Amino acid sequence: GAATASGTRGAATASGTRGAATASGDAGAATASGKWGVAMSVGIGGKARAAEGNVLFLVEREDSWGADRGKILAAWHGIAGQDGIKPDTFYTLRDGQPVEVVS
């Protein structure tokens, strides 16, 4: 299955096997809670979380107002449960590095 949230503060969740969740709007959230899934956050100030073994894909964008707003600054991908990335925890990208989102 696939879920997409394109509006501001939208949320997308893919809970099935090999599902994909994408949040492309500003401050959106994507969650892959199934098996072998992908959670992707590509909007300004977005976040993503994934169950153990699922992939996270994060994009960092320029968020200041002006001509460069939305410009891609960095991209990162990793697997939840590996290399210090906690499963079922939201992450965002800052300065090219995944940062845990504390709410």
N, C-alpha and C positions, 0 to 999 in steps of 0.2 A: 504494500500500500504506500501511498504518498500523500503528504499533507503540506500545504503551502499557506503561509500567512504573509500577505503583501502590504497590509495597512500598518499605520503607526500603532505600536504596542500590540501587534497581533501575536497570536500563539499558534504553533503548529506542533502536533504530536503524532508520531508514527509508532504504533504499538505492536504491529505484526512483524513476522519474520521477514528480513530483508527490506524493511520499510525505510522511507526517507522523509525527513521533516525539514522544511526550509522556511526560514524567516527572513524576508528581504526588506521589510519596512523598518523605519526608524524605531529603535528600542524594542524590536521584536524578540520573541523567544522560540527556540526550536528544541524539541525533545524526541529522542529515539529511545523508547523504552522496551522495544522488542528484542529479538535476537538477530544479530548480523546486520544491524541498521546503521543509518547515517543521520546525524543532526548537523545542519548547516545554518550558520548565522552570517548574513552578508550585508545587513543594513547598518546604518550609523547607530552606535551604542547598543547593538544587539548582543544576545547571549544564546548559548546552546548547552545542553547537557545530554548525556548518553549513558545507557546501562553498560555494565562491564562487557568489554569486547567490541562495543560499537565505536564507530568513527565519529570524531568531532572535526568540523571544518569551520574555521573562523576567519573573517575578513575584518580588518581595521580600516576605517575611513576617516577622512578629514571631517571634523564636526564643527569647525568654526564657521561663522556666517561669512560668506564672500564667494568669489568666483570658483574657488577650489573645494567648496563644500561637497562632500560625497566622493572625492578623489580617493582611490585605493592607495593606502599607505603600506599595508602588509597583509600577508595571508599565512595561515598555519593549519596544519592538520595533525591529528594524533589519535590514539586509541585509548578509550576510557579503561582504567585499570593498569595502564603501563606508563612508565617514565614520569611518575609522580602525578598523573592526571587521575583524579578521584572519579569513580563511577557515580552517577546520579547527582552530580554537582554542576551547577551552572558555571560556565566560563565565558569570558569576553577576551578580546585581544587588545593589549595596550603595549605600545612600543615594540610591537612584533612578537610579544610573548603572551601565552595564555595566563589569565589572572582569574582566580576564583571570585565569583560574584557573591558578595555578602549582602543578604537582604534583611 
